Amino acid sequence: MAGGKMKKEKPSHGASASKHYQGGVTFHKSKGQHILKNPMLVDSIVEKSGIKSTDVILEIGPGTGNLTKKLLEAGKSVIAVEVDPRMVLELQRRFQGTPLSSRLKVIQGDVLKCELPYFDICVANIPYQISSPLTFKLLAHRPLFRCAVIMFQREFAMRLVAQPGDNLYCRLSVNTQLLARVSHLLKVGKNNFRPPPKVDSSVVRIEPRKPLPPVNFKEWDGLVRLCFNRKNKTLGSIFRQKSVLSLLEKNYKTVQALQLSGPSGDDAEAEMDLTGFGDANEGQSMELDDEMEVEDGNAGGEASDFKAKVLNILKQGNFEDKRSSKLTQVDFLYLLSLFNKAGIHFS
């Protein structure tokens, strides 16, 4: 070791000596490597996935192949994406020379960076730190798959399925449910893994909506992001903030200028762009000041007129006294349509 003496490792005793190993492979918690060790749980996940014998299955983070084996037995073929070269070798060794080997394709790489091939269904026990970006990468994949059955950290899973009025209802809930039907399948205790994570997990089923709602996703996420920045404040309070009005007025003037110069031709791309949906710091990307509200008496004439325009839209849809934490998908779609019809945009 550079800069110091090598410390002697204390010998391990009993069961603790092998708790982070399987087949001679060390698991790293820092990389989110928690391998399913309960065969009954593996069987339950495969059963609840509803795999057909003709399905091409995408597995992310196969580890040593406990789930992979069951998937190969259930479907037509498995495409396994694994970033750790040690796990890739272990997976190849496990199935080499078996009848299942010809139906397994292993891709070594970062699933967030590699281009995913065609698949019918995704079944995965993923590293929890990639939960949000992976969810939206899958939902942006074309052609659309039938469903994904994924193991998430329990709180993340409950955010995915949360409904208006629930404590965990948030931007993640709204964005995911716009694009897919999401249901909770089963709770999984931490002792079902080797090594055990610090928290419990849940298996969630995600079914992409077909067809997708006719909405510009950048516009949608701009509105939802702004609303959930202060989800328990009324929309009237949020849209009175100086920073919000300034942002919207800037967008308003930009759109007017673009309309004068002719169509941009970017609408189709914007409608399917999910780039911002899966960012890590949900609801923290817009720095808004709760106390900075534009007062009618202190604002300039142009700013005051724009504020009146915004508040009239809220009143028109009866949104001024409502809170984001209680709004449904239909509410957000209606609110966005009212703003857009008035020439006010969020991207």
C-alpha positions as CSV (number, residue, x, y, z in Angstrom):
1,M,0.0,0.0,0.0
2,A,1.4,3.4,-0.9
3,G,2.1,5.8,2.0
4,G,1.7,3.3,4.8
5,K,2.2,-0.2,6.1
6,M,0.1,-3.1,5.0
7,K,-2.3,-4.0,7.8
8,K,-2.7,-7.7,8.7
9,E,-6.2,-8.9,8.2
10,K,-7.8,-10.6,11.1
11,P,-8.9,-14.2,10.3
12,S,-12.6,-14.6,9.9
13,H,-14.5,-17.3,11.9
14,G,-17.7,-19.3,11.3
15,A,-20.4,-18.2,8.8
16,S,-19.1,-14.6,8.7
17,A,-16.1,-15.8,6.6
18,S,-18.2,-16.5,3.6
19,K,-21.1,-14.1,3.9
20,H,-19.8,-11.8,1.1
21,Y,-18.9,-14.6,-1.2
22,Q,-20.5,-16.9,-3.7
23,G,-18.5,-19.2,-5.9
24,G,-15.3,-17.4,-4.9
25,V,-16.6,-14.0,-6.0
26,T,-16.5,-11.1,-3.5
27,F,-19.5,-8.8,-3.5
28,H,-19.1,-5.1,-3.2
29,K,-21.8,-3.2,-1.3
30,S,-20.5,0.1,-2.7
31,K,-21.4,-1.1,-6.2
32,G,-24.8,-2.2,-5.1
33,Q,-24.0,-5.9,-5.4
34,H,-26.6,-7.7,-3.3
35,I,-27.2,-11.2,-4.6
36,L,-30.6,-12.9,-4.2
37,K,-30.0,-16.1,-2.1
38,N,-33.6,-17.2,-1.4
39,P,-34.6,-19.7,-4.2
40,M,-38.3,-19.4,-3.3
41,L,-38.2,-15.6,-3.8
42,V,-36.5,-16.1,-7.1
43,D,-39.2,-18.5,-8.2
44,S,-41.9,-16.0,-7.0
45,I,-40.4,-13.1,-9.0
46,V,-40.3,-15.3,-12.2
47,E,-43.8,-16.4,-11.6
48,K,-45.2,-12.9,-11.1
49,S,-43.3,-11.7,-14.2
50,G,-45.7,-13.6,-16.5
51,I,-42.9,-14.7,-18.8
52,K,-44.0,-16.4,-22.1
53,S,-41.9,-19.2,-23.8
54,T,-41.4,-16.8,-26.7
55,D,-40.1,-13.9,-24.7
56,V,-36.7,-12.2,-25.1
57,I,-35.8,-11.2,-21.5
58,L,-33.5,-8.4,-20.4
59,E,-31.8,-8.9,-17.1
60,I,-29.8,-6.1,-15.5
61,G,-27.1,-6.9,-13.0
62,P,-27.3,-10.7,-13.2
63,G,-24.5,-11.2,-10.6
64,T,-23.7,-14.9,-10.4
65,G,-26.8,-16.0,-12.2
66,N,-29.3,-17.3,-9.6
67,L,-32.2,-15.4,-11.3
68,T,-30.7,-15.8,-14.8
69,K,-31.0,-19.6,-14.6
70,K,-34.8,-19.4,-13.9
71,L,-35.3,-16.8,-16.6
72,L,-33.5,-19.0,-19.2
73,E,-35.8,-21.9,-18.2
74,A,-38.9,-19.7,-18.6
75,G,-38.3,-17.7,-21.7
76,K,-36.8,-17.9,-25.2
77,S,-33.5,-16.2,-24.4
78,V,-31.9,-13.8,-21.9
79,I,-29.8,-10.7,-22.6
80,A,-27.8,-10.0,-19.4
81,V,-26.1,-6.6,-18.9
82,E,-23.4,-6.7,-16.3
83,V,-20.8,-4.0,-15.6
84,D,-18.5,-6.1,-13.4
85,P,-16.1,-8.2,-15.5
86,R,-15.7,-10.7,-12.5
87,M,-19.4,-11.3,-12.6
88,V,-19.4,-11.7,-16.4
89,L,-16.8,-14.5,-16.1
90,E,-18.7,-16.2,-13.3
91,L,-21.9,-16.1,-15.3
92,Q,-20.2,-17.5,-18.4
93,R,-18.6,-20.3,-16.3
94,R,-21.9,-21.2,-14.7
95,F,-23.7,-21.8,-18.0
96,Q,-20.8,-23.0,-20.2
97,G,-21.4,-26.4,-21.6
98,T,-25.1,-26.5,-20.5
99,P,-28.1,-26.6,-22.8
100,L,-28.9,-23.0,-21.6
101,S,-25.7,-21.4,-22.8
102,S,-26.9,-20.9,-26.4
103,R,-29.8,-18.8,-25.2
104,L,-27.8,-16.5,-23.0
105,K,-26.1,-13.3,-24.3
106,V,-24.0,-11.3,-21.9
107,I,-23.2,-7.7,-22.5
108,Q,-20.4,-6.3,-20.4
109,G,-21.0,-2.6,-19.7
110,D,-22.8,0.2,-17.9
111,V,-26.6,-0.3,-18.6
112,L,-27.1,3.5,-18.5
113,K,-24.5,4.1,-21.2
114,C,-25.0,1.1,-23.5
115,E,-27.6,0.8,-26.3
116,L,-30.2,-1.7,-25.3
117,P,-31.3,-4.3,-27.9
118,Y,-34.9,-5.5,-28.5
119,F,-36.6,-7.3,-25.5
120,D,-40.1,-8.3,-24.6
121,I,-39.8,-8.1,-20.8
122,C,-37.2,-6.9,-18.3
123,V,-36.7,-8.8,-15.0
124,A,-33.9,-7.4,-12.7
125,N,-32.5,-7.0,-9.3
126,I,-30.6,-3.7,-9.9
127,P,-28.1,-1.6,-8.0
128,Y,-30.3,0.8,-6.2
129,Q,-28.2,3.9,-7.0
130,I,-29.3,3.7,-10.6
131,S,-33.0,3.2,-9.9
132,S,-34.3,6.5,-11.2
133,P,-32.3,7.0,-14.4
134,L,-32.7,3.3,-15.3
135,T,-36.5,3.5,-14.9
136,F,-36.8,6.3,-17.4
137,K,-34.2,4.9,-19.8
138,L,-36.4,1.8,-20.0
139,L,-39.5,3.8,-20.5
140,A,-37.8,5.7,-23.3
141,H,-36.7,2.5,-25.1
142,R,-38.2,1.8,-28.5
143,P,-39.9,-0.4,-29.5
144,L,-41.9,-0.5,-26.2
145,F,-41.6,-3.7,-24.1
146,R,-44.5,-5.5,-22.5
147,C,-43.5,-5.0,-18.9
148,A,-40.6,-4.7,-16.4
149,V,-40.5,-6.4,-13.1
150,I,-37.7,-4.8,-11.0
151,M,-36.4,-5.0,-7.5
152,F,-36.1,-1.5,-6.0
153,Q,-35.2,-0.1,-2.6
154,R,-38.5,-0.1,-0.7
155,E,-38.9,3.7,-0.3
156,F,-38.2,4.3,-4.0
157,A,-40.7,1.6,-4.9
158,M,-43.4,3.2,-2.8
159,R,-42.7,6.6,-4.4
160,L,-43.3,5.0,-7.8
161,V,-46.7,3.7,-6.8
162,A,-47.8,6.6,-4.5
163,Q,-51.1,8.2,-5.2
164,P,-52.3,11.9,-4.8
165,G,-52.5,12.7,-1.1
166,D,-49.9,10.0,0.0
167,N,-46.9,11.3,1.9
168,L,-44.5,9.8,-0.7
169,Y,-46.4,11.2,-3.7
170,C,-43.8,13.3,-5.6
171,R,-42.5,14.2,-9.0
172,L,-41.2,10.7,-9.5
173,S,-44.7,9.3,-9.0
174,V,-46.3,11.7,-11.4
175,N,-43.7,11.3,-14.2
176,T,-43.6,7.5,-14.0
177,Q,-47.4,7.1,-13.9
178,L,-47.7,9.4,-16.9
179,L,-45.7,6.9,-18.9
180,A,-46.7,3.6,-17.3
181,R,-49.0,1.6,-15.1
182,V,-47.1,0.8,-11.9
183,S,-48.0,-1.8,-9.3
184,H,-46.4,-3.2,-6.1
185,L,-45.9,-6.9,-6.3
186,L,-44.1,-8.0,-3.1
187,K,-42.0,-6.8,-0.2
188,V,-38.6,-8.3,0.2
189,G,-36.7,-8.4,3.5
190,K,-33.0,-7.5,3.5
191,N,-32.0,-11.0,4.8
192,N,-32.9,-12.4,1.4
193,F,-29.7,-11.0,0.0
194,R,-26.0,-11.7,0.3
195,P,-24.6,-9.4,1.6
196,P,-27.8,-7.9,3.2
197,P,-28.4,-4.3,2.3
198,K,-29.3,-1.8,5.0
199,V,-33.0,-1.4,4.0
200,D,-35.8,-3.6,2.8
201,S,-36.7,-3.9,-0.9
202,S,-39.9,-4.2,-3.0
203,V,-40.6,-5.8,-6.4
204,V,-42.6,-3.5,-8.7
205,R,-44.3,-4.2,-12.1
206,I,-44.0,-1.4,-14.7
207,E,-46.2,-1.6,-17.8
208,P,-45.6,1.2,-20.5
209,R,-48.8,2.9,-21.5
210,K,-49.8,2.3,-25.1
211,P,-50.4,4.7,-26.7
212,L,-48.5,7.3,-24.7
213,P,-50.5,10.5,-23.7
214,P,-50.2,13.3,-26.3
215,V,-48.0,15.6,-24.3
216,N,-44.7,17.4,-24.8
217,F,-42.6,15.7,-22.1
218,K,-40.2,18.6,-21.6
219,E,-43.1,20.9,-21.0
220,W,-44.7,18.4,-18.7
221,D,-41.6,17.9,-16.6
222,G,-41.0,21.6,-16.4
223,L,-44.4,22.2,-14.9
224,V,-44.3,19.2,-12.6
225,R,-40.7,20.0,-11.4
226,L,-41.8,23.5,-10.6
227,C,-45.0,22.4,-8.7
228,F,-43.3,19.7,-6.6
229,N,-40.4,22.0,-5.6
230,R,-42.9,23.1,-2.9
231,K,-45.5,20.4,-3.1
232,N,-47.4,21.4,0.1
233,K,-47.8,25.1,-0.9
234,T,-50.8,26.2,-2.9
235,L,-50.2,26.7,-6.6
236,G,-51.3,30.4,-6.1
237,S,-48.3,30.8,-3.7
238,I,-45.9,29.0,-6.0
239,F,-46.8,31.0,-9.1
240,R,-46.6,34.3,-7.2
241,Q,-42.9,33.8,-6.5
242,K,-40.6,36.2,-8.3
243,S,-38.3,33.5,-9.6
244,V,-41.2,31.5,-11.1
245,L,-42.8,34.6,-12.7
246,S,-39.4,35.7,-14.1
247,L,-38.7,32.2,-15.6
248,L,-42.2,31.9,-17.2
249,E,-42.1,35.5,-18.6
250,K,-38.7,34.8,-20.1
251,N,-40.1,31.6,-21.7
252,Y,-43.2,33.5,-22.8
253,K,-41.1,36.2,-24.6
254,T,-38.8,33.6,-26.2
255,V,-41.8,31.6,-27.6
256,Q,-43.3,34.8,-29.0
257,A,-40.1,35.7,-30.7
258,L,-39.7,32.1,-32.2
259,Q,-43.3,32.2,-33.5
260,L,-42.5,35.4,-35.3
261,S,-39.5,33.7,-37.0
262,G,-41.4,30.6,-38.0
263,P,-41.7,27.0,-36.7
264,S,-38.5,25.4,-35.3
265,G,-39.3,21.8,-36.2
266,D,-38.2,20.4,-32.8
267,D,-41.6,19.6,-31.4
268,A,-41.5,15.9,-32.3
269,E,-38.1,15.4,-30.6
270,A,-39.2,17.3,-27.5
271,E,-42.4,15.2,-27.2
272,M,-40.3,12.0,-26.7
273,D,-37.4,13.5,-24.7
274,L,-37.3,12.0,-21.2
275,T,-33.8,13.4,-20.4
276,G,-34.7,15.2,-17.2
277,F,-37.3,12.7,-15.9
278,G,-34.7,10.5,-14.1
279,D,-32.3,13.0,-12.5
280,A,-31.1,12.2,-9.0
281,N,-32.0,15.4,-7.2
282,E,-35.7,15.3,-7.6
283,G,-37.4,18.6,-6.9
284,Q,-34.1,20.4,-6.1
285,S,-33.0,21.7,-9.4
286,M,-34.9,25.0,-9.3
287,E,-33.9,27.3,-6.6
288,L,-37.0,29.1,-5.5
289,D,-37.4,31.6,-2.7
290,D,-40.5,31.0,-0.6
291,E,-40.7,34.6,0.5
292,M,-40.0,36.4,-2.7
293,E,-43.4,37.1,-4.0
294,V,-44.2,39.8,-6.5
295,E,-46.5,42.4,-4.9
296,D,-48.9,44.2,-7.3
297,G,-48.1,47.6,-5.8
298,N,-44.3,47.2,-6.1
299,A,-44.0,45.6,-9.5
300,G,-43.6,47.3,-12.8
301,G,-46.5,47.5,-15.2
302,E,-45.3,44.8,-17.6
303,A,-44.4,42.4,-14.7
304,S,-47.7,43.1,-13.0
305,D,-49.6,42.3,-16.2
306,F,-47.8,39.0,-16.6
307,K,-48.5,38.1,-13.0
308,A,-52.2,38.8,-13.5
309,K,-52.2,36.6,-16.7
310,V,-50.7,33.7,-14.7
311,L,-53.0,34.0,-11.8
312,N,-56.0,34.3,-14.1
313,I,-55.0,30.9,-15.6
314,L,-55.0,29.3,-12.2
315,K,-58.4,30.8,-11.3
316,Q,-59.8,29.7,-14.7
317,G,-59.0,26.1,-13.8
318,N,-59.8,26.5,-10.1
319,F,-56.2,25.7,-9.2
320,E,-55.2,28.7,-7.1
321,D,-55.9,27.1,-3.8
322,K,-54.9,23.5,-4.7
323,R,-51.6,21.8,-3.8
324,S,-49.4,19.7,-6.0
325,S,-49.5,16.8,-3.5
326,K,-53.2,16.4,-4.2
327,L,-53.3,16.8,-8.0
328,T,-54.0,13.9,-10.3
329,Q,-52.5,13.2,-13.7
330,V,-55.6,14.6,-15.3
331,D,-55.2,17.8,-13.2
332,F,-51.6,18.3,-14.3
333,L,-52.5,17.7,-18.0
334,Y,-55.4,20.2,-17.8
335,L,-53.2,22.8,-16.0
336,L,-50.5,22.4,-18.6
337,S,-53.0,22.8,-21.4
338,L,-54.3,26.1,-19.9
339,F,-50.8,27.6,-19.7
340,N,-49.9,26.5,-23.2
341,K,-53.0,27.9,-24.7
342,A,-52.1,31.2,-23.1
343,G,-48.7,31.0,-24.7
344,I,-46.9,30.2,-21.4
345,H,-44.4,27.4,-21.5
346,F,-42.1,25.5,-19.1
347,S,-39.2,24.4,-21.3
